[in-house]
Amino acid sequence: MEYEGVAARAPDGTPLPVSHLLYAANKYIAGDCYSANKEFMACKTNDANPAACLKQGERVQACVAAVLKSVDGQCGEHLTKYAKCIHINRNKFEFCRVEQAKLEECRPPPAGSRPEGAKY
């Protein structure tokens, strides 16, 4: 996986959390990492000290990395094509519906991963 000549994989082959890949995987991250994100946001709301929420932040990062690895392992080609489309079209999802549909056909997003009224 590469974007404008910049590798989007770590040396061990795992996908790096570059913005376009995160956008492409947002439904999977939203569904699978909901509780980790909720705990992190609750911590941030209750404590303005950035150091207070490091554990929760690490949990979110680990969850996102696991989701990316899982989706990439299951549907890597579709995830890459969708992420590249998002990148090329400057984050305008409406131009990437075909690639999105193919990814979601390969791996349906978790139930409840799309907030009411979301247009992605």
ChimeraX attribute file (.defattr): number of C-alpha atoms within 10 A of each C-alpha:
attribute: neighborCount
match mode: 1-to-1
recipient: residues
	/A:1	19
	/A:2	11
	/A:3	14
	/A:4	8
	/A:5	7
	/A:6	8
	/A:7	13
	/A:8	18
	/A:9	14
	/A:10	10
	/A:11	9
	/A:12	6
	/A:13	10
	/A:14	17
	/A:15	23
	/A:16	17
	/A:17	17
	/A:18	13
	/A:19	13
	/A:20	21
	/A:21	22
	/A:22	16
	/A:23	18
	/A:24	28
	/A:25	23
	/A:26	19
	/A:27	21
	/A:28	24
	/A:29	24
	/A:30	20
	/A:31	16
	/A:32	20
	/A:33	20
	/A:34	16
	/A:35	14
	/A:36	20
	/A:37	20
	/A:38	13
	/A:39	16
	/A:40	20
	/A:41	15
	/A:42	13
	/A:43	19
	/A:44	18
	/A:45	9
	/A:46	11
	/A:47	12
	/A:48	10
	/A:49	10
	/A:50	10
	/A:51	10
	/A:52	13
	/A:53	19
	/A:54	14
	/A:55	12
	/A:56	19
	/A:57	20
	/A:58	13
	/A:59	18
	/A:60	21
	/A:61	16
	/A:62	14
	/A:63	19
	/A:64	23
	/A:65	16
	/A:66	17
	/A:67	20
	/A:68	25
	/A:69	17
	/A:70	15
	/A:71	20
	/A:72	17
	/A:73	13
	/A:74	14
	/A:75	17
	/A:76	18
	/A:77	16
	/A:78	22
	/A:79	26
	/A:80	22
	/A:81	20
	/A:82	26
	/A:83	28
	/A:84	22
	/A:85	22
	/A:86	24
	/A:87	20
	/A:88	15
	/A:89	13
	/A:90	11
	/A:91	17
	/A:92	13
	/A:93	19
	/A:94	12
	/A:95	14
	/A:96	21
	/A:97	15
	/A:98	13
	/A:99	21
	/A:100	23
	/A:101	14
	/A:102	17
	/A:103	24
	/A:104	16
	/A:105	12
	/A:106	16
	/A:107	15
	/A:108	12
	/A:109	19
	/A:110	13
	/A:111	10
	/A:112	12
	/A:113	16
	/A:114	16
	/A:115	10
	/A:116	7
	/A:117	6
	/A:118	6
	/A:119	8
	/A:120	15
